Amino acid sequence: MTDEQQPFDPSAPDSEEETVDGLPVLAEVREVSSGAPPPLLAVQAAAAAATGFVAGAATIALVRRRSSRKLARAGRSAPRRAADVLPIVASRTFIVDVHLVAGPD
């Protein structure tokens, strides 16, 4: 093949430069159409509330089912409390009093 392309050499005397005028092309002015009207805020709030309610109800049902299955399994043997498993030597109650101090103004 004799038609091999040579790499571009910008220092070559016969290289052509492209001149760009840089003027913007303005399109004709037209009104931007607004798509579909936005849904009502009350509808969105009701949908969010219903979704939250259903998710909460499903979570409660799942937790109750799991705990009832654990109780059914544990009911076969004698019920065990934490006090029966580990001997408690002493018990302490700590009351924490928190004070908020204003910073320098």
LINVENNOR-V71284 format. One record per pair of residues at least 12 apart in sequence whose C-alpha atoms are under 8 Angstrom apart, sorted by the first residue. I is the first residue (numbers start at 0). GAP is how many residues later the second one is. D is the distance in Angstrom with one decimal. If there is no record, write none. Layout:
BEGIN
((I | GAP | D) (I | GAP | D))
END
This chain:
BEGIN
none
END
